[in-house]
Amino acid sequence: MNAFFEHHKDSIQFGYRCFDRILLNGLIQPFQQPERVLGFFNTYREGKRVTKRTLTEIADQFQYWLKNRSPKWGAPMLEHPDGDGDEGRRDRLLDAYFQNAKPNQVVAILKAREPARILVAIGDKDNDSPHLEYKQRWVNQYNFYVNDPHWGRMFVRMCPYFPFSARVCLNQHHWLAIRMREEKIDFQQSGNAFLRCGNPARLQELADSLTARDLLQCGQKWLAAFTPFITDKERKQAGCQHRLFFAQVEYCDNLIFHRRAAIEELTQRLLDLNRNIGQPNKITTIFGRKVTQQYKGKLQSVIEDLDLPNPVIRSHYGHGFAKQYVRDDRLLRTEPATNNVYDYGVHKNVENCPNSGPGCQRSSTTTTTSNRTSWRPLSIARNCGNWPSRPFSPVAGGSPVSSWITRDNWRSCIPWSALPTSPPGEASPRPIFTTRLWMLWG
């Protein structure tokens, strides 16, 4: 048990750690080079010329297919709600469609104009051999909201233009809710959070059991269903199926308190202690990296008011950030996220998630990206890289995704606002940094 939990255990009902939102980019690798696209049409489409008309017809065929399927699925076509970047408004719009959704049901299709990388034929309309080039364009894309039997509420965004770039959005909270229903564990879910659980230890075990195979099976199943242009034969013989890559990963550490008053007092002190957290030397303390002249990423800390019970404190570094906030009155969430998993020594390809090794610890003994420490109000704990070099191989038996961190890389788990102490395995306490930093094995 770590010091923070030990100090506040009388006020804490239970805690758990799991992935929150996982965004996966999907692309068909044989279609990422114009030469291979021409080879595909020569081999599987009877040598059809790839012209402007051909590419337009492919997009039109997707539109016709969608108009035909939408009534059969009982999935209405919706326009994106007004407001820039308001995911909450979009989620509230779709809540009603998920209420009585059946497994494997497409509940709604949301059309939105977003940027995508598409294949463009440069030349006259009558040119049978135009120059093929990939361009970034703003086009109408379609978000298929699905009730998956294993992942629950999710969506798949498809671009109707060749080469059919895609995005899959999953949330482990919905995945865990289904697992707990199967095991008849009593719980209360509020969106992407659990406010009550009859067996917190089992909840954590289930959260740690997530594997890369779980991500792949779900993503490839729905991407194949929403890409009618490609046949099953072409997927098998030409390898024309979407491969999945991490676009954004969020990992949350959740503490559920008995009363709101306790968490109110804690978070107010948290904000008071960290109003100057945006200074470069403090950023270095949080993320465990020096800020040098070669650094070119974002570097700032902000306190935001996002219509939550308390302000959100967020710190940016490189391609990621760490934030802490209170939701549903009693839940304190610490959430690091990254838009580039290379910062953590992990390949973007989901198939190359590291297999579990001898040094990896599972369940509650695993050091996670948000390690709770300190008897003082915790601000944000964040793992920042320094992951051990391990061979990456395709998932065979399925490895715990949350076991990417080992006891050997404890220095990567650094909390905000703490006191000096010793790292694991050292005999006597000693300061590690001159600032208020406490490194403690969770």
Protein Blocks (a to p, Z undefined) as FASTA:
>chain_A
ZZklmmmmmmpmbdcdddfddcdddddfklmpfklmmmmmmmmnoopacdfklmmmmmmm
mmmmmmmmmmmnopacddddehehilklmmmmmmmmmmmccehiafbdcddddddddddd
eddfklmbbcdddddddddddddddddfklopadddddfbdehiadddddfklmmmmmmm
mnopacddehjadfbdfblmlmmmmmmmpcfklmmmmmmmmmmmmmmkbcfklmmmnopa
cddddfbdcdddddddfbfklmmmmmmmmmmmmmmmmpmklmmmmnopacdfklcbdcdd
ddddehiabdcddddehjbdcddddeehlaccdddddfbfklnopafblklpccddfklc
ghjllccfbdcehjbdcfbdcdeejiacddddddfkopafklmbcfklmmmpccehiadd
ddehiabdcdfbfbdcddddZZ
